Amino acid sequence: MNVAWTIRPAERRDVTELLVLEEAQFPEPWTRGMLLDEITNVETRRYTVAVEVGRIVGYLGVMFVLDELHVNTLGTLHGQEGRGIASSLLDEAWANALARGVRRATLEVAVSNERAQQLYYRFGFRPVGVRKNYYERTREDALVLWADLSFEG
Ligand SMILES: CC(C)(COP(=O)(O)OP(=O)(O)OC[C@H]1O[C@@H](n2cnc3c(N)ncnc32)[C@H](O)[C@@H]1OP(=O)(O)O)[C@@H](O)C(=O)NCCC(=O)NCCS
């Protein structure tokens, strides 16, 4: 695989690009204010971006709660899927989390989002339950997944 992107922490200046990515990829995209709050809350959040020739091609946001990691968001720029961008963001986040002593991770994913589910299953996530009507706009249910971060897939 030709890996041409690098991963760095997200910064305030990234918000405009991230909004474009969000609006193309999510049925309920975050607003500028929500994104800014998340990126600048470095106490409990860690947002990273994949940058290729000066353009953001993917991003991942995680939240730390005690010794657990919660995946808040993960998106690849529309048109750039299938290159391993999301996988590389998760790999980088896992290494960081393990170094912090975090051992478990959780997330919610829409029941219809099979692509994302396949990706998460490769990272050792397993379904443990369903949150009914989790998404406000679509009223879709979410699967609740958990993973052991030391899992070697
Ligand atoms: C889900 C999402 C984040 C995946 O991002 P991605 O960058 O395409 O993910 P990757 O390329 O790392 O992996 C996806 C698949 O591509 C495959 N792949 C990776 N590199 C590849 C390559 N060079 N050539 C072909 N396929 C490749 C992987 O094997 C993986 O296959 P899988 O679907 O069977 O697991 C992306 O589709 C997206 O942004 N979707 C909309 C937002 C969303 O649903 N986010 C998750 C919310 S919980």
The ligand as an ORCA input file, in Angstrom:
! r2SCAN-3c Opt
* xyz 0 1
  C     -16.059      3.930      7.695
  C     -14.912      4.788      7.143
  C     -14.389      5.686      8.263
  C     -13.808      3.839      6.673
  O     -12.706      4.631      6.256
  P     -11.619      4.093      5.211
  O     -10.503      5.076      5.219
  O     -12.278      3.781      3.941
  O     -11.182      2.750      5.944
  P      -9.964      1.809      5.538
  O      -9.531      2.064      4.155
  O      -8.952      1.878      6.621
  O     -10.645      0.402      5.651
  C     -11.880      0.178      4.982
  C     -11.767     -1.006      4.081
  O     -10.927     -0.750      2.976
  C     -10.000     -1.822      2.832
  N      -8.752     -1.278      2.328
  C      -7.777     -0.688      3.045
  N      -6.786     -0.313      2.220
  C      -7.158     -0.671      0.981
  C      -6.559     -0.538     -0.293
  N      -5.335      0.004     -0.464
  N      -7.241     -0.976     -1.368
  C      -8.453     -1.538     -1.213
  N      -9.058     -1.682     -0.034
  C      -8.410     -1.274      1.043
  C      -9.833     -2.375      4.183
  O      -9.457     -3.745      4.120
  C     -11.219     -2.201      4.748
  O     -12.011     -3.279      4.361
  P     -13.270     -3.688      5.231
  O     -14.330     -2.698      4.877
  O     -13.598     -5.046      4.756
  O     -12.867     -3.610      6.656
  C     -15.334      5.633      5.919
  O     -15.995      4.804      4.991
  C     -16.245      6.803      6.286
  O     -15.787      7.911      6.529
  N     -17.586      6.542      6.316
  C     -18.577      7.567      6.663
  C     -18.461      7.984      8.099
  C     -18.623      6.815      9.027
  O     -19.442      5.942      8.808
  N     -17.829      6.805     10.103
  C     -17.906      5.816     11.152
  C     -18.991      6.220     12.099
  S     -19.082      5.128     13.496
*
